[in-house]
Amino acid sequence: MTSNLKEEIIALIKKLPDDTTIDDIMYHLYVKKKILAGLKSLDEGKAIPHKQVMENAKKRLEQWLK
């Protein structure tokens, strides 16, 4: 993860407009959480290679278009 997540979150919130709602803040925190989870998966080698994703998408699209 990150060296100081708390400081990153505080900085993220400070960048938001003054009229930001709690829902806006929660959304940004959710997105940050998902990004960090994705980066962790990459670091652990759990990601699917782009080429494989594209091949699978192409196969699915071909099936839908039959």
PyMOL commands that set and color helices and strands:
alter all, ss='L'
color gray80, all
select helices_A, chain A and resi 5-15+22-43+50-64
alter helices_A, ss='H'
color red, helices_A
deselect
rebuild
show_as cartoon
